[in-house]
Amino acid sequence: MITTFEPFFERHGSKAVFLGRWILGLRVWASWLAGITHMEWRRFLLWNALGGISWAVTVGVAAYVIGDRADSVFRTIAGVALALALLSGIALLTARRYGAANR
């Protein structure tokens, strides 16, 4: 089975290690397969570091941007949720009132 991964890692090992940082589960498997197939350690170290750095920067920037905008998003959602709750309450009271009157 391991011999089937050797040609793959010869051609796509760098991409697999780099992209493995982005895909849950593949992160561990790409590292193990790189070692099992005897990928050159310098090449592995370079692409693993580049993948890790780019993943960390992307997640950090995305979290910052989302966090920066979260306040306005939460205020909008809270306003909409309050309006829906009020409308639902009015609809429920109206349905009970007219339902009781028709009995």
N, C-alpha and C positions, 0 to 999 in steps of 0.2 A: 504494500500500500504506500509506503513512504517513497518508493521509487517513482510513483506516479506524480508526486509533488515536486520532484527534483527538476524536471523540464519546465514546469510552471514557474518555479522560483528562479530558474535561470533567466527566463524571459520577463517575468512580471513581479519578481520578488520585491523590488524597490517600491513599486506601486502598491503592492499588497501590504507592505509594512506601513507606508505612509497613510493609505486609506483605512488601514486597520485601526488607526487611532480614532476614526470618526464613526465606526460601526460597532455597536455594542456586541460583544462576544468575539468578533473578529480580532479585536485588539489582542486578546490573549492567544488565540490560535495562530495569528500571523507571526507572533514572536516565537512560539514553540516550533512552528514549521520552519521558520528561518534557521533556527538552531539545528533542528533535525536534518535539514537538507544542506547543512554546512555553508550557509550564506556567509560571504566574507564579512567579518565583524565590523570593519570600518564602514562598509556600505550599509550594513544594518544600523549601526550607530547614527550615521548621517541621516538616513531616511526616517528612523524612529524619532530622532530629535526634531527634525523638521516637521514631522506629523504632530508630535506632541506640542510643539510651540505654536503651530498654526491652529490646532484645536483649542488650546488654552486662550489664545488671542481672540478667536472667533466667539467662544463661549463668554469670555469676559466682556467683550464689546456688546454682544447681544444682550447680556444681562444688564449692563449699564444702560443701554438704550431703552430696553423694556422697563427697567426700574425708573428711569427718568420720566417716562410717559405714564407710568402706572397710576400716579395720583389722578391725572385727568381721566384716565380710563375708568378707574374705580368710582370717581364721582359721577361719571356718565351712567355707569352700570347701576349705581345706587339710586340715581334718580329714576331710571327706567324701572328698576325693581320696585321702588316705592309706588310709582304710578300703577304698575300691574297689581300690586297687593291691594291698593285702594280700589281699583276697578273690580278686582275679584271679590273683595268684601262687599262692595255695593251690589254686585250681581248676585251674590249668595243671599244677602238680606232681602233683595227684591224677589228672588225665587222662593224664599221661605214665606214671605208675606203673601205673595199671590198663590202659592201652593196651599197655604193654610186657609186662605179665603175660599178656595174652590172645593174644599172638603165638605 
